[in-house]
Amino acid sequence: MKLYFMGICGTAMGNAALLARAAGHEVLGSDAGVYPPMSTVLAGAGIAVHEGYDPSRLARLAPDLVVIGNALSRGNPEIEWLLDTRALPFTSLPALLHDQVLAGRRNLVICGTHGKTTTTALAAFLLREAGRDPGFLIGGVPIDPPVGSHLGAAGDPFVIEGDEYDSAFFDKRSKFIHYAPHIAVLNNLEFDHADIFRDLQDVQRTFSHLARIVPRNGWIVMNGDDGNLQALGAMPWTQVVRVGTGEANDVRITDFTESAAGVEFRLAWRGQPWARVSWALSGLYNARNAAMAATAAGLVLHPEDPTRLSLSALARFRGVRRRQELLYDSAQLKVVEDFGHHPTALAETLQAFRQRHPGHTLTAVFEPRSNTARTKVLQAGFMRALAQADEVYLGAVNRAEKLAAGDRFDTAAVVQLLDTQGIEAHAADTNAALLEELTLATLQDRAKPRVVIFFSNGSFDGIIPRYVAAVAAGG
């Protein structure tokens, strides 16, 4: 089949295109911006990528099926041509994955407001370390495993990141509804994506829809400490395994410690020891990610006794790019990049780095970029989270001109509130100005070691590598 991916340079679309190519399909696509690293990876796989959207080119190429990414909407010239002419069939990415990749597989669908990418990478990594050849699709750039997508052996499980965001402009169901879970991992649940969901109950509703399609011989692996998940109620149609720190959980995380030397914790399965883990990833949240991934991988391989899955490989797990990724490391300065764009994610990361680096000044640099973060919907939560830092630098609100002033994330108000709490806070009109101010402050103040953490779910206008280069040259 000849498949044409619209928006092919996005992480999910690009990795799905690579899966389709590995499955033997002819694959090509288009994007408004053809940019690395995905464009380079696609070219290396023999996938032609066309710049821009051109209906005449699409008609000339005449693919058997057009796959439309969920970032694209009405007004796109190729979409309008498809709807005007009905000349070619089209589908969403989740529907394509269901039909061409996931049908007939034992699928581990990794869901949650936070931690999906890391937990998906962990589950795939543990299955590979156990000698299996799982398929996987990771919504990021993992270090372990070494690629973001892999078709795997048909008889082995498939691990996929289960996003609750909508599927396409014509299909407003959550992506994960398409993913035919054998095991659904529900890692946590909070209100997010205010452009898609009305409130917390709306998010809970879509998670309950996912839970209802888990078969009776499958499992729901859920965070037993999360009240918003507990509110989903009993799920008697399938098997439920709870993971967390509380005594009522089937899998318990105990003896968690974090210091400059690293992290240690223990896992127990229904009261019996399973593993003692020593690894590099920060935070109790990452220990929970590991416990969720281990439980799901253990159940799919050894349903009668998941503890038969060895967890010794966790000591070698190196994580995912842009998830607490250390970019620069010296005695006086550490620079970290993180994908965080929700208050809880920022707060947990800052708390973990406070424990990991005692005696350091903790500097949080935040770009209000996501469709929710750039509004006032979660502004109070962001203020509480950023108050965990010693210093805060706020970048420009992304696409601020598209929001009414009363709806827009108010950087001045956040700075004012943080100042009243004794936290040095700064905001800049542009990210370029923020870079200049932050770089100058860093180079001038070397009296105390500092950890600088950049939080953004986008590029931050390229200032992160420029900051690293500037401090490296000046240090």
C-alpha positions as CSV (number, residue, x, y, z in Angstrom):
1,M,0.0,0.0,0.0
2,K,1.1,3.5,-0.8
3,L,0.7,5.7,2.4
4,Y,0.9,9.5,2.5
5,F,1.4,11.1,5.9
6,M,0.3,14.7,6.4
7,G,2.4,16.3,9.2
8,I,5.1,13.5,8.8
9,C,7.8,15.3,10.7
10,G,6.0,15.2,14.1
11,T,7.4,12.7,16.5
12,A,4.4,10.4,16.5
13,M,3.7,10.7,12.8
14,G,7.3,10.2,11.8
15,N,7.7,7.1,14.0
16,A,4.5,5.7,12.7
17,A,5.7,6.3,9.2
18,L,8.8,4.3,10.0
19,L,6.7,1.5,11.3
20,A,4.7,1.4,8.1
21,R,7.8,1.4,6.1
22,A,9.2,-1.5,8.1
23,A,5.9,-3.4,7.5
24,G,6.6,-3.2,3.8
25,H,4.4,-0.2,2.7
26,E,5.5,2.5,0.4
27,V,5.6,5.7,2.5
28,L,5.9,9.4,1.7
29,G,4.5,12.5,3.3
30,S,4.4,16.3,3.7
31,D,4.9,18.9,6.4
32,A,4.9,22.6,6.7
33,G,8.4,22.5,8.1
34,V,10.8,19.7,7.1
35,Y,13.2,19.7,10.0
36,P,15.6,17.4,11.8
37,P,15.9,15.1,13.6
38,M,12.8,13.4,12.1
39,S,13.4,14.5,8.5
40,T,16.9,13.0,8.7
41,V,15.7,9.7,10.1
42,L,12.9,9.5,7.5
43,A,15.3,10.2,4.6
44,G,17.6,7.5,6.0
45,A,14.7,5.0,5.8
46,G,14.0,5.9,2.1
47,I,10.9,8.0,2.9
48,A,10.3,11.0,0.6
49,V,9.3,14.1,2.6
50,H,7.8,17.1,0.7
51,E,7.9,20.6,1.9
52,G,4.5,22.3,2.3
53,Y,1.0,21.2,1.4
54,D,0.2,21.1,-2.3
55,P,-3.1,19.5,-3.6
56,S,-1.8,19.2,-7.1
57,R,1.2,17.2,-5.9
58,L,-1.1,15.0,-3.7
59,A,-3.3,14.3,-6.7
60,R,-0.3,13.5,-8.9
61,L,1.2,11.1,-6.2
62,A,-2.2,9.4,-5.9
63,P,-1.5,7.4,-2.6
64,D,-3.8,4.5,-1.7
65,L,-4.5,6.2,1.7
66,V,-3.8,9.6,3.3
67,V,-3.0,9.6,7.0
68,I,-3.9,13.0,8.6
69,G,-2.1,14.1,11.7
70,N,-4.1,15.6,14.6
71,A,-2.2,18.9,14.4
72,L,-3.8,19.6,11.0
73,S,-7.2,21.2,10.7
74,R,-9.7,22.6,8.2
75,G,-8.1,25.3,6.0
76,N,-5.2,23.1,5.2
77,P,-5.1,23.1,1.3
78,E,-4.6,19.3,1.1
79,I,-7.4,18.6,3.5
80,E,-9.7,21.0,1.7
81,W,-8.9,19.2,-1.6
82,L,-9.5,15.8,-0.1
83,L,-12.9,16.9,1.2
84,D,-13.9,18.7,-2.0
85,T,-13.0,15.9,-4.4
86,R,-13.3,12.7,-2.2
87,A,-10.7,11.5,-4.7
88,L,-8.6,9.6,-2.1
89,P,-9.5,7.8,1.2
90,F,-8.1,9.3,4.4
91,T,-7.8,8.2,8.0
92,S,-6.3,9.3,11.3
93,L,-3.0,8.1,12.7
94,P,-4.6,6.1,15.6
95,A,-7.0,4.4,13.2
96,L,-4.1,3.4,10.9
97,L,-2.1,2.1,13.8
98,H,-5.1,0.0,14.9
99,D,-5.7,-1.5,11.5
100,Q,-2.1,-2.0,10.3
101,V,0.0,-2.5,13.4
102,L,-2.0,-3.3,16.6
103,A,-4.6,-5.8,15.3
104,G,-3.9,-9.2,16.7
105,R,-1.1,-8.1,19.0
106,R,-1.0,-8.1,22.9
107,N,-0.9,-4.3,23.3
108,L,0.5,-2.5,26.4
109,V,-1.1,1.0,26.2
110,I,0.7,3.4,28.5
111,C,-1.6,6.3,29.6
112,G,-1.6,9.1,32.1
113,T,-1.3,12.9,32.3
114,H,2.4,12.6,33.1
115,G,5.1,10.1,32.4
116,K,3.8,8.3,29.4
117,T,6.9,8.6,27.2
118,T,9.3,7.5,30.0
119,T,7.0,4.6,31.0
120,T,6.6,3.4,27.4
121,A,10.3,3.5,26.9
122,L,10.8,1.6,30.2
123,A,8.3,-1.2,29.3
124,A,9.9,-1.6,25.9
125,F,13.4,-1.6,27.4
126,L,12.5,-4.3,30.0
127,L,10.9,-6.6,27.4
128,R,13.9,-6.3,25.2
129,E,16.2,-7.0,28.1
130,A,14.1,-10.1,28.9
131,G,15.1,-11.5,25.5
132,R,11.9,-10.6,23.6
133,D,11.3,-8.6,20.5
134,P,8.5,-6.3,21.3
135,G,7.1,-3.7,19.0
136,F,6.8,-0.2,20.3
137,L,5.9,3.4,19.4
138,I,7.3,6.0,21.8
139,G,6.2,9.7,21.6
140,G,9.7,11.1,22.1
141,V,13.3,10.3,21.4
142,P,14.5,7.6,23.8
143,I,18.1,6.7,24.6
144,D,16.9,3.3,25.8
145,P,15.7,1.6,23.6
146,P,17.9,3.2,20.9
147,V,15.0,4.1,18.5
148,G,11.5,5.5,19.0
149,S,9.7,2.9,17.0
150,H,10.1,-0.8,16.1
151,L,7.7,-3.3,14.6
152,G,8.9,-6.2,16.6
153,A,7.9,-9.9,16.3
154,A,4.3,-10.6,15.6
155,G,4.1,-13.0,18.5
156,D,5.5,-10.5,21.0
157,P,3.8,-7.6,22.8
158,F,3.5,-4.1,21.3
159,V,4.0,-1.1,23.7
160,I,2.4,2.2,22.7
161,E,2.1,5.5,24.3
162,G,-1.6,6.1,24.9
163,D,-2.3,9.8,24.5
164,E,-5.7,11.1,25.6
165,Y,-5.6,13.9,23.1
166,D,-8.0,13.8,20.2
167,S,-7.3,11.6,17.1
168,A,-7.9,14.1,14.2
169,F,-10.0,17.1,13.2
170,F,-12.7,14.6,12.1
171,D,-12.4,12.2,15.1
172,K,-12.5,13.8,18.5
173,R,-12.1,10.6,20.4
174,S,-9.0,10.1,22.4
175,K,-6.2,8.4,20.5
176,F,-5.9,5.6,23.0
177,I,-9.5,4.4,22.3
178,H,-8.1,3.0,19.0
179,Y,-5.3,1.1,20.6
180,A,-7.0,-2.2,21.5
181,P,-5.3,-2.6,25.0
182,H,-4.5,-6.0,26.4
183,I,-3.0,-4.1,29.3
184,A,-3.9,-0.5,30.0
185,V,-1.5,1.3,32.3
186,L,-3.2,4.2,34.0
187,N,-0.3,6.1,35.5
188,N,-2.1,9.2,36.8
189,L,-4.9,11.4,35.9
190,E,-5.3,15.2,36.2
191,F,-7.0,18.0,34.3
192,D,-5.0,19.1,31.3
193,H,-5.7,19.8,27.6
194,A,-8.3,22.5,28.3
195,D,-8.7,23.0,24.5
196,I,-10.1,19.5,24.3
197,F,-11.6,18.7,27.7
198,R,-14.1,20.8,29.7
199,D,-13.1,19.7,33.2
200,L,-11.6,16.9,35.3
201,Q,-14.7,14.8,34.9
202,D,-14.5,15.0,31.1
203,V,-10.9,13.6,31.3
204,Q,-12.1,10.9,33.7
205,R,-14.8,10.0,31.2
206,T,-12.4,9.3,28.4
207,F,-10.2,7.2,30.7
208,S,-13.2,5.2,31.7
209,H,-14.0,4.6,28.1
210,L,-10.5,3.1,27.6
211,A,-10.9,0.9,30.7
212,R,-14.1,-0.6,29.3
213,I,-12.4,-2.1,26.3
214,V,-9.7,-4.0,28.2
215,P,-10.6,-7.7,27.8
216,R,-11.4,-10.0,30.7
217,N,-8.1,-11.8,30.2
218,G,-6.2,-8.6,30.2
219,W,-5.3,-6.1,33.0
220,I,-5.7,-2.6,34.1
221,V,-2.5,-1.5,35.9
222,M,-3.3,1.6,37.7
223,N,-1.8,4.1,40.2
224,G,-3.5,3.0,43.4
225,D,-2.4,6.3,45.1
226,D,-4.2,8.5,42.6
227,G,-7.6,9.6,43.9
228,N,-8.7,10.8,40.4
229,L,-8.2,7.3,39.1
230,Q,-9.9,5.7,42.2
231,A,-12.9,7.8,41.3
232,L,-13.4,5.8,38.1
233,G,-14.9,3.1,40.4
234,A,-14.8,-0.7,40.2
235,M,-13.9,-2.4,36.9
236,P,-15.2,-5.9,37.4
237,W,-15.0,-6.9,33.7
238,T,-11.2,-7.3,33.9
239,Q,-8.3,-7.8,36.2
240,V,-7.0,-4.7,38.1
241,V,-3.5,-4.5,39.6
242,R,-2.8,-1.4,41.7
243,V,0.7,0.1,42.0
244,G,2.0,2.7,44.5
245,T,3.4,3.5,47.9
246,G,0.2,2.8,49.9
247,E,-0.2,-0.5,51.8
248,A,-3.3,-1.5,49.8
249,N,-1.5,-1.7,46.5
250,D,-0.6,-5.0,44.9
251,V,2.8,-3.6,43.8
252,R,4.4,-1.4,46.5
253,I,7.2,1.1,46.2
254,T,9.1,1.2,49.5
255,D,12.3,2.6,51.0
256,F,12.6,5.3,48.4
257,T,15.7,7.5,48.9
258,E,17.3,10.2,46.7
259,S,20.7,11.9,47.2
260,A,23.6,13.2,45.1
261,A,24.6,9.6,44.7
262,G,21.4,8.6,43.0
263,V,18.1,6.9,43.7
264,E,17.2,3.6,45.5
265,F,13.9,1.9,46.2
266,R,12.3,-1.5,46.6
267,L,9.4,-3.2,44.9
268,A,7.2,-5.8,46.5
269,W,4.5,-8.0,44.8
270,R,1.6,-8.7,47.1
271,G,3.7,-8.7,50.2
272,Q,6.7,-10.6,48.7
273,P,10.0,-8.9,47.7
274,W,10.4,-8.4,44.0
275,A,13.5,-6.2,43.4
276,R,15.8,-3.6,44.9
277,V,16.5,-0.9,42.3
278,S,19.4,1.5,42.2
279,W,19.3,3.8,39.2
280,A,20.0,7.3,37.8
281,L,16.6,8.7,37.2
282,S,15.4,11.4,39.7
283,G,12.2,11.4,41.7
284,L,9.5,9.2,43.2
285,Y,7.5,9.9,40.0
286,N,10.1,8.0,38.0
287,A,10.2,5.2,40.5
288,R,6.5,4.9,40.0
289,N,7.0,5.0,36.2
290,A,9.4,2.1,36.6
291,A,7.0,0.1,38.8
292,M,4.1,0.6,36.4
293,A,6.3,-0.5,33.4
294,A,7.7,-3.5,35.3
295,T,4.3,-4.6,36.4
296,A,2.8,-4.4,32.9
297,A,5.8,-6.1,31.3
298,G,5.9,-8.8,34.0
299,L,2.2,-9.5,33.6
300,V,2.3,-9.8,29.8
301,L,5.2,-12.3,29.9
302,H,4.4,-14.1,33.2
303,P,0.7,-13.6,34.1
304,E,0.9,-16.2,36.9
305,D,4.0,-14.5,38.5
306,P,5.2,-11.1,37.2
307,T,8.1,-11.1,39.5
308,R,9.8,-13.7,37.2
309,L,10.7,-10.6,35.2
310,S,14.2,-9.5,36.3
311,L,14.5,-5.8,36.9
312,S,18.3,-5.7,37.2
313,A,18.5,-3.9,33.8
314,L,16.9,-0.8,35.3
315,A,20.4,0.2,36.6
316,R,21.4,0.7,33.0
317,F,18.4,2.6,31.8
318,R,19.4,6.0,30.5
319,G,16.0,7.6,29.9
320,V,14.5,9.8,27.2
321,R,15.8,12.9,25.6
322,R,14.3,16.1,27.0
323,R,13.0,14.3,30.1
324,Q,15.3,15.7,32.9
325,E,18.1,15.5,30.4
326,L,21.4,16.8,31.7
327,L,22.9,19.0,28.9
328,Y,25.8,20.6,30.8
329,D,27.6,19.4,33.9
330,S,30.3,21.2,35.9
331,A,31.0,21.7,39.6
332,Q,29.3,25.1,39.6
333,L,26.6,24.7,37.0
334,K,24.2,21.9,35.8
335,V,21.8,22.6,32.9
336,V,18.8,20.3,32.5
337,E,16.1,20.2,29.8
338,D,12.6,18.9,30.6
339,F,9.4,18.5,28.6
340,G,7.3,19.6,31.6
341,H,4.3,21.7,30.8
342,H,1.9,20.9,33.7
343,P,2.1,22.2,37.2
344,T,2.4,18.7,38.8
345,A,5.3,17.8,36.5
346,L,7.2,21.0,37.3
347,A,6.6,20.6,41.0
348,E,7.8,17.0,41.2
349,T,10.8,17.7,39.0
350,L,11.9,20.6,41.2
351,Q,11.4,18.7,44.4
352,A,13.5,15.8,43.1
353,F,16.3,18.1,42.0
354,R,16.2,19.8,45.4
355,Q,17.0,16.4,46.9
356,R,19.5,15.4,44.3
357,H,21.5,18.6,44.5
358,P,21.4,20.0,48.0
359,G,23.2,23.3,48.5
360,H,22.6,24.4,44.9
361,T,20.6,27.4,43.7
362,L,17.6,25.9,41.9
363,T,16.7,28.0,38.8
364,A,13.4,27.2,36.9
365,V,13.1,28.6,33.4
366,F,9.5,28.1,32.0
367,E,8.0,28.7,28.6
368,P,4.1,28.9,28.7
369,R,3.7,27.1,25.4
370,S,1.2,24.2,25.4
371,N,-2.5,25.0,24.5
372,T,-3.3,24.9,28.2
373,A,-0.1,26.3,29.8
374,R,-0.3,29.5,27.8
375,T,-3.8,30.3,29.3
376,K,-4.8,31.2,32.8
377,V,-6.5,27.8,33.3
378,L,-3.7,26.3,35.4
379,Q,-1.9,29.5,36.3
380,A,-2.4,29.2,40.0
381,G,-1.0,25.7,39.9
382,F,2.1,26.9,37.9
383,M,2.7,29.6,40.6
384,R,2.6,27.0,43.4
385,A,4.9,24.7,41.4
386,L,7.5,27.4,40.5
387,A,7.6,28.4,44.1
388,Q,9.6,25.2,44.7
389,A,12.6,27.0,43.0
390,D,14.9,29.7,44.3
391,E,14.9,31.7,41.1
392,V,12.3,31.7,38.2
393,Y,12.6,33.0,34.7
394,L,9.4,33.2,32.6
395,G,9.7,33.1,28.8
396,A,7.2,34.8,26.4
397,V,3.7,33.3,26.2
398,N,3.7,31.3,23.0
399,R,1.2,32.6,20.3
400,A,0.1,35.3,22.8
401,E,-1.5,37.3,20.0
402,K,-4.1,34.6,19.5
403,L,-5.4,34.9,23.1
404,A,-7.4,37.6,24.7
405,A,-5.5,39.4,27.4
406,G,-7.9,38.2,30.1
407,D,-7.4,34.6,29.0
408,R,-3.6,34.7,28.6
409,F,-1.0,33.3,31.1
410,D,-0.1,36.5,33.0
411,T,3.7,36.4,33.5
412,A,3.7,39.7,35.3
413,A,1.2,38.5,37.9
414,V,3.2,35.3,38.5
415,V,6.4,37.3,39.0
416,Q,4.7,39.6,41.4
417,L,3.3,36.7,43.5
418,L,6.6,34.9,43.5
419,D,8.4,38.0,44.6
420,T,6.1,38.3,47.7
421,Q,7.3,34.8,48.7
422,G,10.9,35.7,48.5
423,I,11.6,34.0,45.2
424,E,13.6,36.0,42.7
425,A,11.5,36.1,39.6
426,H,11.9,37.6,36.1
427,A,9.8,37.7,32.9
428,A,10.8,38.8,29.5
429,D,8.8,40.0,26.5
430,T,10.8,37.7,24.1
431,N,12.7,34.5,24.6
432,A,15.8,36.2,23.1
433,A,15.7,38.8,25.9
434,L,15.2,36.1,28.5
435,L,18.3,34.3,27.1
436,E,20.4,37.5,27.5
437,E,19.2,38.2,31.0
438,L,19.7,34.6,32.2
439,T,23.1,34.2,30.6
440,L,24.4,37.4,32.2
441,A,23.1,36.5,35.6
442,T,24.7,33.0,35.4
443,L,28.1,34.3,34.4
444,Q,28.2,37.1,36.9
445,D,27.1,35.0,39.9
446,R,29.3,32.0,40.5
447,A,29.3,32.2,44.3
448,K,27.0,29.2,44.7
449,P,26.6,26.1,42.5
450,R,23.4,26.3,40.4
451,V,21.0,23.9,38.7
452,V,19.1,25.5,35.8
453,I,16.1,23.6,34.5
454,F,14.4,24.6,31.3
455,F,10.7,23.5,31.1
456,S,9.1,23.6,27.7
457,N,7.1,21.2,25.4
458,G,8.6,23.0,22.4
459,S,11.8,24.5,21.2
460,F,11.8,27.6,23.5
461,D,12.8,29.4,20.3
462,G,16.2,27.6,20.4
463,I,17.5,29.4,23.5
464,I,18.4,26.2,25.4
465,P,21.4,25.1,23.3
466,R,22.5,28.8,22.9
467,Y,22.5,29.2,26.7
468,V,24.5,26.0,27.1
469,A,27.0,27.2,24.5
470,A,27.3,30.7,26.2
471,V,27.9,29.4,29.7
472,A,30.3,26.7,28.4
473,A,32.3,29.4,26.6
474,G,32.2,31.8,29.6
475,G,32.9,29.2,32.3
